[in-house]
């Protein structure tokens, strides 16, 4: 299953957000892979629109496994201040998949 989601990065945090993702902790990278996040990419527009893409067998299960992973709480604590307009919690609580309406296969 392919998943695409959007979030919004604060305008005053764009440069630092990009720097942080140029050096994602190795343990975070391993945790994402081990919990079912594959082919995971983030794209950032100049206005702060963040688009995430991943492939997984079960998005809800992959999110739950990642939320339970010890490294995730530390990563989310560091990353939450970068996001604009989160409904509640951290970014991982606000990733709502977009509906896929076309795929060229």
N, CA and C atoms as a LAMMPS dump frame, in Angstrom:
ITEM: TIMESTEP
0
ITEM: NUMBER OF ATOMS
315
ITEM: BOX BOUNDS ff ff ff
-5.0000000000000000e+02 5.0000000000000000e+02
-5.0000000000000000e+02 5.0000000000000000e+02
-5.0000000000000000e+02 5.0000000000000000e+02
ITEM: ATOMS id mol type element x y z
1 1 1 N 0.841 -1.167 0
2 1 2 C 0 0 0
3 1 3 C 0.891 1.236 0
4 2 1 N 0.506 2.213 -0.833
5 2 2 C 1.213 3.483 -0.907
6 2 3 C 0.462 4.499 -0.063
7 3 1 N 1.195 5.272 0.72
8 3 2 C 0.602 6.286 1.598
9 3 3 C 1.239 7.63 1.282
10 4 1 N 0.404 8.65 1.184
11 4 2 C 0.874 10.017 1.028
12 4 3 C 0.136 10.863 2.06
13 5 1 N 0.867 11.741 2.731
14 5 2 C 0.25 12.609 3.737
15 5 3 C 0.899 13.983 3.665
16 6 1 N 0.229 14.972 4.233
17 6 2 C 0.789 16.325 4.284
18 6 3 C 0.791 16.838 5.714
19 7 1 N 1.732 17.685 5.992
20 7 2 C 1.823 18.43 7.248
21 7 3 C 2.354 19.813 6.883
22 8 1 N 2.437 20.7 7.836
23 8 2 C 2.91 22.057 7.566
24 8 3 C 4.054 22.393 8.515
25 9 1 N 5.178 22.832 7.953
26 9 2 C 6.347 23.244 8.729
27 9 3 C 6.286 24.759 8.912
28 10 1 N 6.62 25.218 10.097
29 10 2 C 6.631 26.658 10.382
30 10 3 C 7.645 27.36 9.474
31 11 1 N 7.269 28.51 8.966
32 11 2 C 8.126 29.253 8.037
33 11 3 C 9.489 29.579 8.641
34 12 1 N 9.526 29.89 9.935
35 12 2 C 10.791 30.245 10.58
36 12 3 C 11.661 29.035 10.91
37 13 1 N 11.185 27.826 10.605
38 13 2 C 11.921 26.596 10.936
39 13 3 C 12.325 25.779 9.711
40 14 1 N 12.059 26.285 8.508
41 14 2 C 12.312 25.498 7.296
42 14 3 C 13.769 25.071 7.154
43 15 1 N 14.685 26.002 7.29
44 15 2 C 16.111 25.683 7.099
45 15 3 C 16.584 24.654 8.122
46 16 1 N 16.211 24.84 9.371
47 16 2 C 16.651 23.901 10.404
48 16 3 C 16.002 22.53 10.217
49 17 1 N 14.743 22.506 9.797
50 17 2 C 14.061 21.231 9.542
51 17 3 C 14.809 20.447 8.455
52 18 1 N 15.219 21.131 7.403
53 18 2 C 15.98 20.464 6.339
54 18 3 C 17.319 19.952 6.861
55 19 1 N 17.994 20.743 7.675
56 19 2 C 19.268 20.301 8.25
57 19 3 C 19.095 19.06 9.117
58 20 1 N 18.045 19.042 9.932
59 20 2 C 17.802 17.878 10.799
60 20 3 C 17.569 16.617 9.979
61 21 1 N 16.923 16.766 8.84
62 21 2 C 16.633 15.587 8.024
63 21 3 C 17.788 15.197 7.113
64 22 1 N 18.787 16.039 7.028
65 22 2 C 20.014 15.655 6.319
66 22 3 C 20.85 14.722 7.184
67 23 1 N 20.509 14.651 8.48
68 23 2 C 21.268 13.822 9.42
69 23 3 C 20.323 13.1 10.383
70 24 1 N 19.354 12.375 9.821
71 24 2 C 18.432 11.599 10.66
72 24 3 C 19.239 10.549 11.408
73 25 1 N 18.955 10.43 12.712
74 25 2 C 19.691 9.484 13.551
75 25 3 C 19.636 8.079 12.947
76 26 1 N 20.759 7.374 12.917
77 26 2 C 20.752 6.001 12.402
78 26 3 C 19.73 5.119 13.115
79 27 1 N 19.569 5.281 14.428
80 27 2 C 18.598 4.441 15.142
81 27 3 C 17.168 4.76 14.723
82 28 1 N 16.892 6.007 14.31
83 28 2 C 15.57 6.367 13.816
84 28 3 C 15.345 5.751 12.445
85 29 1 N 16.358 5.795 11.607
86 29 2 C 16.26 5.189 10.274
87 29 3 C 15.982 3.686 10.384
88 30 1 N 16.697 3.017 11.285
89 30 2 C 16.492 1.579 11.489
90 30 3 C 15.103 1.298 12.044
91 31 1 N 14.646 2.119 12.978
92 31 2 C 13.322 1.925 13.572
93 31 3 C 12.233 2.05 12.513
94 32 1 N 12.33 3.047 11.65
95 32 2 C 11.332 3.208 10.591
96 32 3 C 11.288 1.964 9.711
97 33 1 N 12.446 1.526 9.286
98 33 2 C 12.494 0.333 8.44
99 33 3 C 11.943 -0.892 9.161
100 34 1 N 12.381 -1.099 10.392
101 34 2 C 11.991 -2.287 11.153
102 34 3 C 10.512 -2.32 11.517
103 35 1 N 9.854 -1.158 11.547
104 35 2 C 8.439 -1.109 11.915
105 35 3 C 7.512 -1.055 10.698
106 36 1 N 8.095 -1.19 9.489
107 36 2 C 7.264 -1.32 8.299
108 36 3 C 7.148 -0.103 7.408
109 37 1 N 8.01 0.889 7.608
110 37 2 C 8.009 2.087 6.76
111 37 3 C 9.05 1.873 5.666
112 38 1 N 8.609 1.69 4.441
113 38 2 C 9.526 1.416 3.338
114 38 3 C 9.375 2.474 2.252
115 39 1 N 10.479 2.725 1.559
116 39 2 C 10.507 3.72 0.49
117 39 3 C 9.945 5.058 0.995
118 40 1 N 10.315 5.422 2.208
119 40 2 C 9.801 6.619 2.879
120 40 3 C 10.562 7.849 2.412
121 41 1 N 9.823 8.859 1.98
122 41 2 C 10.41 10.113 1.503
123 41 3 C 9.62 11.285 2.049
124 42 1 N 10.311 12.389 2.242
125 42 2 C 9.676 13.652 2.609
126 42 3 C 10.049 14.688 1.562
127 43 1 N 9.081 15.521 1.188
128 43 2 C 9.278 16.593 0.225
129 43 3 C 8.795 17.879 0.878
130 44 1 N 9.553 18.959 0.711
131 44 2 C 9.226 20.219 1.365
132 44 3 C 9.123 21.342 0.344
133 45 1 N 7.974 22.019 0.324
134 45 2 C 7.763 23.171 -0.548
135 45 3 C 8.273 24.436 0.145
136 46 1 N 8.593 25.473 -0.618
137 46 2 C 9.084 26.721 -0.025
138 46 3 C 8.117 27.356 0.974
139 47 1 N 6.817 27.073 0.846
140 47 2 C 5.835 27.649 1.777
141 47 3 C 5.645 26.812 3.044
142 48 1 N 6.424 25.719 3.182
143 48 2 C 6.346 24.891 4.373
144 48 3 C 5.473 23.658 4.241
145 49 1 N 4.822 23.477 3.098
146 49 2 C 4.028 22.274 2.894
147 49 3 C 4.959 21.071 2.856
148 50 1 N 4.741 20.126 3.748
149 50 2 C 5.534 18.905 3.814
150 50 3 C 4.676 17.767 3.282
151 51 1 N 5.199 17.045 2.313
152 51 2 C 4.507 15.898 1.737
153 51 3 C 5.329 14.667 2.06
154 52 1 N 4.688 13.703 2.695
155 52 2 C 5.345 12.444 3.018
156 52 3 C 4.804 11.326 2.16
157 53 1 N 5.672 10.402 1.788
158 53 2 C 5.289 9.239 0.99
159 53 3 C 5.984 8.017 1.573
160 54 1 N 5.245 6.928 1.679
161 54 2 C 5.834 5.66 2.103
162 54 3 C 5.046 4.502 1.543
163 55 1 N 5.653 3.353 1.609
164 55 2 C 4.988 2.114 1.235
165 55 3 C 5.024 1.202 2.445
166 56 1 N 3.908 0.54 2.707
167 56 2 C 3.797 -0.338 3.869
168 56 3 C 2.672 -1.333 3.641
169 57 1 N 2.701 -2.432 4.358
170 57 2 C 1.619 -3.408 4.254
171 57 3 C 0.367 -2.922 4.964
172 58 1 N 0.552 -2.209 6.082
173 58 2 C -0.582 -1.763 6.908
174 58 3 C -0.165 -0.474 7.611
175 59 1 N -0.692 0.656 7.155
176 59 2 C -0.264 1.954 7.684
177 59 3 C -0.583 2.091 9.17
178 60 1 N -1.777 1.7 9.577
179 60 2 C -2.144 1.823 10.998
180 60 3 C -1.209 0.994 11.869
181 61 1 N -0.9 -0.214 11.438
182 61 2 C 0.001 -1.076 12.209
183 61 3 C 1.428 -0.51 12.222
184 62 1 N 1.898 0.005 11.086
185 62 2 C 3.241 0.584 11.027
186 62 3 C 3.337 1.802 11.939
187 63 1 N 2.292 2.625 11.96
188 63 2 C 2.271 3.793 12.849
189 63 3 C 2.285 3.36 14.312
190 64 1 N 1.491 2.358 14.641
191 64 2 C 1.423 1.872 16.031
192 64 3 C 2.77 1.307 16.468
193 65 1 N 3.407 0.52 15.602
194 65 2 C 4.72 -0.047 15.951
195 65 3 C 5.747 1.069 16.138
196 66 1 N 5.698 2.077 15.269
197 66 2 C 6.651 3.18 15.391
198 66 3 C 6.384 3.973 16.663
199 67 1 N 5.128 4.21 16.985
200 67 2 C 4.784 4.97 18.189
201 67 3 C 5.289 4.262 19.45
202 68 1 N 5.336 2.934 19.423
203 68 2 C 5.808 2.143 20.565
204 68 3 C 7.329 2.023 20.624
205 69 1 N 8.008 2.427 19.567
206 69 2 C 9.464 2.29 19.527
207 69 3 C 10.105 3.38 20.395
208 70 1 N 11.076 3.033 21.238
209 70 2 C 11.687 4.004 22.155
210 70 3 C 12.281 5.249 21.485
211 71 1 N 12.859 5.104 20.308
212 71 2 C 13.481 6.261 19.661
213 71 3 C 12.439 7.274 19.196
214 72 1 N 11.24 6.826 18.923
215 72 2 C 10.22 7.718 18.377
216 72 3 C 9.852 8.851 19.333
217 73 1 N 9.714 8.565 20.606
218 73 2 C 9.348 9.618 21.569
219 73 3 C 10.41 10.72 21.59
220 74 1 N 11.674 10.341 21.534
221 74 2 C 12.754 11.338 21.517
222 74 3 C 12.734 12.154 20.226
223 75 1 N 12.538 11.466 19.101
224 75 2 C 12.503 12.169 17.814
225 75 3 C 11.315 13.133 17.754
226 76 1 N 10.143 12.651 18.159
227 76 2 C 8.945 13.494 18.123
228 76 3 C 9.095 14.71 19.037
229 77 1 N 9.707 14.532 20.189
230 77 2 C 9.907 15.654 21.11
231 77 3 C 10.774 16.734 20.463
232 78 1 N 11.773 16.314 19.698
233 78 2 C 12.645 17.284 19.03
234 78 3 C 11.999 17.904 17.798
235 79 1 N 11.138 17.168 17.115
236 79 2 C 10.569 17.637 15.85
237 79 3 C 9.257 18.418 16.009
238 80 1 N 8.49 18.169 17.045
239 80 2 C 7.176 18.81 17.191
240 80 3 C 7.231 20.337 17.078
241 81 1 N 8.226 21.028 17.632
242 81 2 C 8.249 22.495 17.505
243 81 3 C 8.38 23.012 16.072
244 82 1 N 8.755 22.159 15.141
245 82 2 C 8.904 22.578 13.747
246 82 3 C 7.559 22.687 13.027
247 83 1 N 6.534 22.033 13.541
248 83 2 C 5.264 21.935 12.829
249 83 3 C 4.301 23.047 13.185
250 84 1 N 3.546 23.449 12.173
251 84 2 C 2.537 24.488 12.308
252 84 3 C 1.153 23.837 12.312
253 85 1 N 0.311 24.293 13.193
254 85 2 C -1.104 23.906 13.192
255 85 3 C -1.347 22.409 13.386
256 86 1 N -0.708 21.797 14.367
257 86 2 C -1.012 20.407 14.703
258 86 3 C -2.288 20.395 15.522
259 87 1 N -3.198 19.508 15.188
260 87 2 C -4.47 19.431 15.912
261 87 3 C -4.232 19.056 17.374
262 88 1 N -3.538 17.97 17.602
263 88 2 C -3.18 17.511 18.942
264 88 3 C -1.925 16.667 18.834
265 89 1 N -1.176 16.571 19.909
266 89 2 C -0.003 15.703 19.941
267 89 3 C 1.092 16.152 18.994
268 90 1 N 1.858 15.175 18.535
269 90 2 C 2.973 15.445 17.641
270 90 3 C 2.616 15.191 16.197
271 91 1 N 3.606 15.33 15.341
272 91 2 C 3.391 15.129 13.909
273 91 3 C 2.876 13.735 13.606
274 92 1 N 3.389 12.744 14.331
275 92 2 C 2.957 11.376 14.057
276 92 3 C 1.488 11.142 14.409
277 93 1 N 0.889 12.027 15.19
278 93 2 C -0.542 11.938 15.503
279 93 3 C -1.397 12.669 14.475
280 94 1 N -0.777 13.369 13.553
281 94 2 C -1.498 14.218 12.612
282 94 3 C -1.305 13.822 11.148
283 95 1 N -0.718 12.677 10.897
284 95 2 C -0.522 12.204 9.529
285 95 3 C -1.78 11.472 9.079
286 96 1 N -2.58 12.153 8.293
287 96 2 C -3.788 11.542 7.756
288 96 3 C -3.566 11.271 6.268
289 97 1 N -3.637 10.021 5.859
290 97 2 C -3.365 9.696 4.457
291 97 3 C -4.333 10.389 3.508
292 98 1 N -3.783 10.809 2.377
293 98 2 C -4.598 11.343 1.299
294 98 3 C -5.164 10.173 0.498
295 99 1 N -6.282 10.387 -0.125
296 99 2 C -6.891 9.351 -0.956
297 99 3 C -6.14 9.249 -2.281
298 100 1 N -5.703 8.058 -2.612
299 100 2 C -5.053 7.846 -3.906
300 100 3 C -6.146 7.714 -4.957
301 101 1 N -6.074 8.553 -5.969
302 101 2 C -7.112 8.499 -7.003
303 101 3 C -6.585 8.043 -8.36
304 102 1 N -5.26 7.959 -8.5
305 102 2 C -4.666 7.462 -9.742
306 102 3 C -3.263 6.957 -9.451
307 103 1 N -2.925 5.875 -10.113
308 103 2 C -1.555 5.341 -10.031
309 103 3 C -1.218 4.709 -11.387
310 104 1 N -0.165 5.181 -12.014
311 104 2 C 0.301 4.609 -13.256
312 104 3 C 1.216 3.454 -12.938
313 105 1 N 0.751 2.269 -13.205
314 105 2 C 1.52 1.068 -12.868
315 105 3 C 1.913 0.321 -14.106
